[in-house]
Amino acid sequence: MDAPLDPIRIAIVGGGAAGIFAAISAKEENPDTQVSVFERSNRFLAKVKVSGGGRCNVTHACFEPKELVTRYPRGSRELLGPFYRWQPQDTVDWFASKGVALKTEDDGRMFPTTDSSQTIIDCLLDSARKCGVELHAKTGIDRAQVTDTGGFLLSTTANENIEFDRLILATGGGRDSVGHKIAVSMGHTTTTLAPSLFTFHIKDSRIEGLQGLSVPNAVATCPFLKLSQSGPLLITHWGMSGPAILKLSAWGARALADCNYKFNLQINWTGTLDLESAKQALLQAKQRNGAKQIGTNSLLGLPRRLWDRFLETESIDPKSKLSQVSNNQLHSIASLCVAGNYEVDGKSMNKEEFVTCGGISLREVDFKKMESKQVPNLYFAGETLDIDGVTGGFNFQAAWTTGHIAGSSAAV
Ligand SMILES: Cc1cc2nc3c(=O)[nH]c(=O)nc-3n(C[C@H](O)[C@H](O)[C@H](O)COP(=O)(O)OP(=O)(O)OC[C@H]3O[C@@H](n4cnc5c(N)ncnc54)[C@H](O)[C@@H]3O)c2cc1C
């Protein structure tokens, strides 16, 4: 009779979404593996807890991989194959199989029906424990080196050295990442890191005091990057936020860091009108309803307070009849509404969701297995890679997908 084979020993560094999902996926793929997750803090899934304002935006109702990849400023090409293997529908089905139902909001974001991120944490940690994953909190990994047999010797913060056959780095994004240092020590490179998903600082009398006001569909453009994004835009007490701004910050993350977050921003508050159509619409209103006061109704579909502010900016009395407003003044108002220029002077992190742009260079990773092309048996998952998505559940989806593939590949 053959002697039983020793189980494959898998170490996962990082107990976030990617690491925990990789651990469960490894055990689900091959229950005979020995899977250990090392988390340096005292809590697993800390970011899941605070995610989505405490509700956890688990994924996005976008079930077509080719469409899904367009939501990733970095990693879109590389994620296409992985999304054919594990996409939002698989995430939804997996959580449903564990008794956790997800619901879809109007904008496509998916949350647990409980509206509590704790539901997701309980589900993941219960699943991990049930399938026999060994969870080591307060155990950071300082170093790792490749052994003569092609395995890995890990040094913990408690000065313990432990040997494994496979290593999955899932240490997340951020500067001074030990995961990046370990990968670099093994010959990998990292791309330049920069924050993504941030809001813009703008001090401008046209929006001052209007905090809380939002338009449902604005277009925000960075002329120097020839980059535009549309969607809801929110005026804050420090400047502008909302999906249109966050998406722009993601797509322009590196270039905006390079200019130290000082740049010109153009806003089309109407979302759809160009300058000529806006001018024509105002001229027509003047012709047809010349006796009406310009301030009575917000024209061009703008929120009333914003319309009033633009009239004030142009020194137009809201009580003026449309017929009394000069065509030049109407042109100026049209410009403010569809091509207002604002000077951005800094950024703030978005408290709801933020990520790091940059990480392990994607050229060095085989996305069929999430395995290093340089070091056999070394795998990557989650934000430690040079992958990030726009806001809306895409970042967790990348963590589930890469975690699933890394874990199931490492287990065989
Ligand atoms: C406030 C906030 C809200 C968010 N909300 C959403 C949302 O609703 N939807 C969405 O899709 N995305 C959201 N995101 C983004 C999402 O949280 C991340 O993209 C995701 O958590 C990445 O998962 P990860 O496992 O790769 O990294 P992380 O979640 O960062 O996990 C990495 C883990 O590794 C540990 N670690 C690091 N180094 C070591 C080491 N040397 N040894 C041991 N452990 C180590 C860290 O302590 C950490 O626990 C949010 C982010 C933030 C900051």
PDBQT file of the ligand as one rigid body, heavy atoms in Angstrom, charges set to zero:
ROOT
HETATM    1  C1  LIG A 501     -12.975  52.638   4.065  1.00  0.00    +0.000 C 
HETATM    2  C2  LIG A 501     -12.972  51.679   2.900  1.00  0.00    +0.000 A 
HETATM    3  C3  LIG A 501     -14.181  51.233   2.396  1.00  0.00    +0.000 A 
HETATM    4  C4  LIG A 501     -14.201  50.359   1.295  1.00  0.00    +0.000 A 
HETATM    5  N1  LIG A 501     -15.398  49.924   0.831  1.00  0.00    +0.000 NA
HETATM    6  C5  LIG A 501     -15.421  49.101  -0.246  1.00  0.00    +0.000 A 
HETATM    7  C6  LIG A 501     -16.646  48.583  -0.729  1.00  0.00    +0.000 A 
HETATM    8  O1  LIG A 501     -17.720  48.814  -0.165  1.00  0.00    +0.000 OA
HETATM    9  N2  LIG A 501     -16.606  47.799  -1.853  1.00  0.00    +0.000 N 
HETATM   10  C7  LIG A 501     -15.432  47.487  -2.485  1.00  0.00    +0.000 A 
HETATM   11  O2  LIG A 501     -15.465  46.778  -3.492  1.00  0.00    +0.000 OA
HETATM   12  N3  LIG A 501     -14.261  47.901  -1.994  1.00  0.00    +0.000 NA
HETATM   13  C8  LIG A 501     -14.221  48.691  -0.901  1.00  0.00    +0.000 A 
HETATM   14  N4  LIG A 501     -13.021  49.121  -0.415  1.00  0.00    +0.000 N 
HETATM   15  C9  LIG A 501     -11.796  48.603  -1.037  1.00  0.00    +0.000 C 
HETATM   16  C10 LIG A 501     -11.557  47.192  -0.465  1.00  0.00    +0.000 C 
HETATM   17  O3  LIG A 501     -11.698  47.251   0.925  1.00  0.00    +0.000 OA
HETATM   18  C11 LIG A 501     -10.172  46.671  -0.828  1.00  0.00    +0.000 C 
HETATM   19  O4  LIG A 501      -9.977  46.743  -2.213  1.00  0.00    +0.000 OA
HETATM   20  C12 LIG A 501     -10.047  45.224  -0.354  1.00  0.00    +0.000 C 
HETATM   21  O5  LIG A 501     -10.176  45.193   1.060  1.00  0.00    +0.000 OA
HETATM   22  C13 LIG A 501      -8.717  44.617  -0.748  1.00  0.00    +0.000 C 
HETATM   23  O6  LIG A 501      -8.621  43.362  -0.114  1.00  0.00    +0.000 OA
HETATM   24  P1  LIG A 501      -7.208  42.728   0.192  1.00  0.00    +0.000 P 
HETATM   25  O7  LIG A 501      -7.481  41.472   0.927  1.00  0.00    +0.000 OA
HETATM   26  O8  LIG A 501      -6.412  42.668  -1.041  1.00  0.00    +0.000 OA
HETATM   27  O9  LIG A 501      -6.468  43.777   1.118  1.00  0.00    +0.000 OA
HETATM   28  P2  LIG A 501      -6.823  44.234   2.608  1.00  0.00    +0.000 P 
HETATM   29  O10 LIG A 501      -8.267  44.221   2.847  1.00  0.00    +0.000 OA
HETATM   30  O11 LIG A 501      -6.080  45.514   2.803  1.00  0.00    +0.000 OA
HETATM   31  O12 LIG A 501      -6.186  43.101   3.513  1.00  0.00    +0.000 OA
HETATM   32  C14 LIG A 501      -4.790  42.922   3.637  1.00  0.00    +0.000 C 
HETATM   33  C15 LIG A 501      -4.515  42.386   5.012  1.00  0.00    +0.000 C 
HETATM   34  O13 LIG A 501      -3.132  41.997   5.084  1.00  0.00    +0.000 OA
HETATM   35  C16 LIG A 501      -2.653  42.297   6.363  1.00  0.00    +0.000 C 
HETATM   36  N5  LIG A 501      -1.185  42.364   6.275  1.00  0.00    +0.000 N 
HETATM   37  C17 LIG A 501      -0.453  43.270   5.607  1.00  0.00    +0.000 A 
HETATM   38  N6  LIG A 501       0.869  42.977   5.749  1.00  0.00    +0.000 NA
HETATM   39  C18 LIG A 501       0.946  41.861   6.494  1.00  0.00    +0.000 A 
HETATM   40  C19 LIG A 501       2.025  41.081   6.972  1.00  0.00    +0.000 A 
HETATM   41  N7  LIG A 501       3.297  41.382   6.711  1.00  0.00    +0.000 N 
HETATM   42  N8  LIG A 501       1.755  39.985   7.726  1.00  0.00    +0.000 NA
HETATM   43  C20 LIG A 501       0.457  39.639   8.002  1.00  0.00    +0.000 A 
HETATM   44  N9  LIG A 501      -0.604  40.370   7.591  1.00  0.00    +0.000 NA
HETATM   45  C21 LIG A 501      -0.363  41.460   6.848  1.00  0.00    +0.000 A 
HETATM   46  C22 LIG A 501      -3.334  43.630   6.691  1.00  0.00    +0.000 C 
HETATM   47  O14 LIG A 501      -3.341  43.864   8.097  1.00  0.00    +0.000 OA
HETATM   48  C23 LIG A 501      -4.715  43.408   6.109  1.00  0.00    +0.000 C 
HETATM   49  O15 LIG A 501      -5.598  42.862   7.063  1.00  0.00    +0.000 OA
HETATM   50  C24 LIG A 501     -12.976  49.960   0.689  1.00  0.00    +0.000 A 
HETATM   51  C25 LIG A 501     -11.762  50.416   1.211  1.00  0.00    +0.000 A 
HETATM   52  C26 LIG A 501     -11.758  51.270   2.303  1.00  0.00    +0.000 A 
HETATM   53  C27 LIG A 501     -10.434  51.722   2.844  1.00  0.00    +0.000 C 
ENDROOT
TORSDOF 0
